[in-house]
């Protein structure tokens, strides 16, 4: 089961039998709009608060994932999820509606792959037959908590990223039809002393590089063994840094194979998203919407998704702490 120092190898090959992706209006104007199951035309989604809108995203994504998996809520053994809000309230409150035994996790923007890795571990060990993994983010909730409310209209530097409004959920099962989760490399904390919350890409890039190198060391694989390697949300700044650090470490990346979810979800030349996308929902909707469709259609055979997270809080930032970061990698491949 454990391969090397940090990688879980899933010999039972857990299957992703159903996914659901729900996004907001900005994501609906991006290049991947047609890949999502539901696009909301307005940010508030007719809810009384931004937080309730974010919760709705996850509830809808979960319902869609269950429908695509052809199972109901009563058949779920566990729900694993988290988000960016204090006390992960979006997932915790959504868990009331979902009704399954709940494991709340926090990995900031790495939560999509953290939850998928844990769901796959539960299924592979025989501790559950159907496990739901999910995460979400909302631009207005994240801005209000970590920076300034969007209504304030504050200026942002070019290094800042734009939090994705979206939720992604996946049902992992012991058997069925769909892409399989082959292995997961669990990241460790990397902190190079960056304190600027408007430069998350630079803070998270070293963590992504550390996990990618650990994955290759543990599995004996190389970049050529994957059709696509994507980081979670490093955007323009972090992706450039990660590419440079990997090359210096003896792992040169072909840019036709190495990409980033924060660069894929928006058209950064036309949309006002600064350096690109971020947030828990970023890698979740790109993976469960766009990438898994490409696997099912045979365009891709094997991918490595390396979701990155900056583990700061408003309190730690106010106290002058640096930003500890982490990345979790999950290898997913076509079943056929």
Secondary structure, DSSP 8 states (H G I E B T S, - for coil): -EETTTEEEEEEEEEEEEEEEEE-TTGGGSTTGGGSSEE-SSSSTT-SSHHHHHHHHHHHHHHHHHHHHT--GGG--EEEEEESSGGGHHHHHHHHHH-SEEEE---GGGHHHHHHHHHHHHHHTTS-SEEEEEEEE-HHHHHHHHS--GGG-----TT-BEE--EEEEEEEESSSSS-EEEEEE----B------TT-HHHHHHHHHHHHHHHHHHHH---GGG-SEEEESS-HHHHHHHHHHHHHHTT----TTTEEEHHHHSS-TTTS--BT-EESHHHHHHIIIIIIHHHHHTTS-SEEEEEEEEE---HHHHHTT----EEEEEEEEE---
